[in-house]
Amino acid sequence: MATERLMSPDTLPAEIEQAGNVLRPTRIGEYIGQRELIERLSIAIEAGQKRAEPMEHVLLHGPPGLGKTTLAHVIANEMGSKVHATSGPALARGTDLVATLTRLEANDVLFIDEIHRLPVAVEEFIYPAMEDFRIDVTIDSGLHAQTVQIKCKPFTLIGATTRAGLLSAPLRSRFGLVHHLRYYEDEDLLRILMRSSGILGMESPPEDSMSLIAGRSRGTPRIANRLLRRVRDYADVKAAGRVSTAVVEQALSLEGIDELGMDELDRSYLDTIAEIYSGGPVGLEAVAATMNQDVGTLEDVVEPFLLQTGFLARTKRGRMLTKAAADHLGVKTPSINDDALFE
């Protein structure tokens, strides 16, 4: 349940997320935020169109929910080509990649999500494809081994990852454009919400009510759009479709989302460290056992936001609350010794 919570930036099951696909921009002029990246992509796309060549390979890395998949579709639309989407874990063998590459038409986009999880054997196939648009297939083994070259049509590879540090150096070096996606400012989230509300057919919601949603969206457009849909449903049922700051407050309160954008799991995590472990430091495994939660869920789903907001500190001895978190919870600020310096 924790991995499918409303405030998680991760993708929900397809049947849930399908309704949100209509909100995604399709052209680069519609894309809001990430201004430096958009400018770089605009130049690369225009240059490729002038030379009738595929755009350079692109590596996008950053937290989930910031628009990496959306950008792949935007680039393909601008280039007048198709997107072929897959993921690192899905390409288990070299033959899987060969089958994918041979289906590509000229200037198509191959989007590989979680590209850091590509097996080493598959990486060896992708190097010549990225550089020379060919696939080297080894037939037989030992003294009788032969290499057969299969040509593939010129394409653009777009890789997306939340763990750029796990990418091998040879693979990373073959991307022409490498960019880190940052969390969005509230101003950009507000623009996204105003655009989305129009697409969803909402009756001109006031900006102050949309600003309230933006401030609780953790800097993540995917979360902002999820909250907007919840507010729309609440307004349709409880307020005759009219959205106001009071309606937004009531809708988000019903979902258990407070003024800081924290939900029940976030608060439970902080309360556990504050009440059971006196503010820390404490090991993550101990917190997970106390909460009856998976360690990976807490580390990948809960902690990033708490670290971003300055409510959590990672020390050599474990996790501990910061002064801001202690003040927010109304508990005593934990002390930290010299041997528990920050990592």
N, C-alpha and C positions, 0 to 999 in steps of 0.2 A: 504493500500500500504506500510505503514511504517514497518509493521511486516513481509513483504516479501522482504525487501530490500536486496541487494547483501551483504552488510557488517554486516547483522544480523547473530549472531551465531546460531540462532534458526533453526529448521528444516523447510524447505520449503515444499509446497504441494508434495505429493508422486510422481506425474508425473514429477516434476522438479528434485527432489532428486534422482530418480531412476538411472539416468546416473552416479551419483557419487558412487553408491554402489559398482561398480567394483573396485574402488580405495581403498576400505577398506581392511586392512590386514586380513588374515584368520588364521594365525598361530602366536604364541607368538614370534617366531624368526623374524617375519616381522614387529612387532610393534615397532615404533620409539618413543622415549621420555618416560617420566614417569618412569625413571629407577628403583627407589625404589619400586614402585608398581609392576613393571614387575618381579623384583627379588622375592618379596613376593609371587606373584601369581605362579611363576614357582615352588617354593618350595612346596606350598600348592597343586598344581596340581600333582606334582610327588609323594608327600606323599599319596594323595588320590588314585592314580593309584596303588601304591605298596600295599595298604591295600584293594584294590577293593572296595573303599567307595566313596560316593560323596564328593566333595570338600566342605569346610566350606562355610557357607552363607557369601556373600560379599555385603557391602554397599559402593557405590561409590558416592561421592558428589563433586560438583564443578560447575563452569560456563558451559553453554551449548556449544556444539561443540568441546569438548576436548576428546571424544572417549569413553564415558561410554557405549553406545550401542555396539560399535565395540568390546570392551573388553568382553562383554557378549557372543558375537558370537565366539570370539577367545577362550575363556575358554571352551565353548561347543565343539568346534572342537578339542581342545587338549584332552578333556575327552572322545571324540568319542561319543558324545550324541547330542541331538537336543535342540534347543532354542524355548521356548514357550513365546512369548512376549505379554505383556499387559501393562496397565497403571493404576495408582491409581484411576482416575475418572471412568474408565471402569468397575471397580469392585465395583458397587454401593451397592450390597447386599451380604450377606454371601453365598448365593446359587451360585452366580457368581464365587466366589473363589472355592467352592466345585467342581463345574463343571470343572474348570481349573485344579485343583490338581488331580482329578481322571483320567484325560487324560495323565498324566505324566508317562513315563516309567522310569525304574531304572536309576539313575544318570543323568537324564535330567536336563536342566537348565530352571528355571522359572525367566524371566526377567520382573520386574515391574518398569516401568518408572514413574516419578513423585510419588514416593512411599509415600511422605509426604502428599499426598491428599487421602490416603486410609481412608474411613470412619471408625469410632471407632468400629462399629459392625463387620466389616470385619477383623480388627486387632485382635479381640478376636478369630476369627476362625484360624488365621494364626499362633498364638503362639504355640499351640500343634503340628501343622503341621511342624513348623520349628524345634521344640525340639524332638518330638517323632514320627514324620511322621504319625500322625493320625489326623482325623477331628472329633470334637465333635459337633454333630447336636442335638439340643433340639427339641423334638417333643411334641406338645401340650403346655399348659401353666398352671400356678397355681399349685394346689395340684396334678394334674395328669401329670405334666411335667416329661418327661423322656429324658435321654441323650443317644443317640446312637453313638457309636464310629465306624468310617469308616477308615480303614487303607489306607494310600497312599504309593506309592513306594518312596524309598529314593531319594531325589532330592537336588539340590543346588539353593537357592534363591539368585538372584542378584538384589539388589535394587539400583535405581539411583535417585538422587534428586539434584536440584539446591538450595534447601532451607533446609539444614540439621538441622537448628535450629527449624524447625517446626515438626520434627519427635518426637514422644512420647518416653520417656525414656525407657519404657518396650520393645518397638519394636527395638530401637537402640541397646539395650544391648544383643539382641539375635543374632546379627551378629558377626561372628568370625573374619572377616577381615573388617576393616573400613579404608577408605583412601580418602584423599582430592586430587583431580586432579588439578594441577597448570597449569597456562598458559605456553605455550611452548617458549623456547628460539629460536632465529632466526636460530641458527645452526641446531636445530632439524627440524624446519620448512623447511629449505633448503633441508635436506635429504628426507623429505616427498615429497617435490615438485619434486626432481630429480627422485624419485621412481615413482611418479604419471605421470610425463611426459613420462617415458618409457612405462607405461601401456597405455597411451593415444596415443602412436605412434608418439610422437613429435620427430623431427630430432635433437637429441643431443643438447638441448638448453644450452648456456653457463651459467656457475654458477653465473656470475655477474648479469645476467638478472633474474635468479631465486631468487637470494638474494634480488633483488629489490621487488619482490612479497612477499617474506618472511617478509621483513621489514614493509610491509603495511597490514599484515594479522592479526594484533591484538593478536598475540600469539595463534591463534586458527586454527587448521588443517582444519576444515570445511570451514572456510573463505578462507584459502590458496588454497584449491582445487577448490573452486568456481572461484576465481580470475584466477587461471591457465587455467580453461576452457574458460574464457572470452578472455584471451590472446591468447590461441590457435585459437579460432574462428577469432579473429582480424588478427592474423598472416596468417591464411589460405586465408583470403579474400584480405588483403592489402599488404602482404609481401611474397607471394608465399610460405607460410608455414615456413619461416625462422624467428626465434625468436631472438631478440637482445634487449639491454637495451632501445634503442630508440623505438622499437616496444612495449615493455612493458609500457614505459612512455605514449605513445600515446593511447594504449588500456585502461589503467587505467584512464587517463585523460578524455577519452570519457565516462567512467562510473562515472566521477565526484569524483574520489578518489585521494586525495592529497598525498604528501610525508609522512604524518604522519599516513595515513590510515583512515583519516576522510572522510565521505561522506557529501552530501548536508544537510542531517538532522542534523548531528553533528554540522556543521558550522552554520546552522540556529539557533540551540539551543544556541550556544555560542554568536552569534551576537545579539540575542534577549536580553540576559542578559546584554551584553556590551552596546548596543545602547539604549534600552528602559529603562533598570533599572540600568544604570550606573555601571555595574559590580556586582551589588548585595550588600548585601544579598536580596533575593526575594523568596517568596514562590513558590513551584513547581506548585501549581494550577494556579497561576497568569501567569507563563511562558507558561503552557499548553494552557490556554485560549488565550493568545496573539498569539501563533503559530497555534491555531486551531487544536491542537493535543490532543490525549488521555493521561491522567496523567500516566496510567499504561504503555503506550508505552514509554514515556520519562524515567520513572523510571527503567523499566526492559530492555529496548533495547538501549537507548542512554547513560544514565548516567554511567553504569558500566565501559565502555571504557574510558570516560572522567575522571572518578575517578582514574582509573588505570594509566592513563598517567599524572596525577597530574594537569590537567587543570581545575578541578572543586573541590570545597570544600563544604561540608555540615556543616552548622553552626546552632546554636539554632534558629536563625532568618530566616534561609532559605538558598538557594543556592547562591554561589558567585564564581566569577572567581578568579583563583590564579594568582600570578605574571607571571608564565610561559604562561598562557593563554592570559593575557593582552599583554605580549611582542609579542606573536605570532599574535595577532589580531592588534597590533599597537595602543592600547588604554591605557588610564591611569589606573594604578593599583588601584583597589578599596581599600578603607581603611576599617579596621575592629575595632569595639569598644570592650571594655572589656565585655560588656553584650552580645556579639555575638561570644563567644568562640566556638571552634569546638566541635562537638558532640563527 
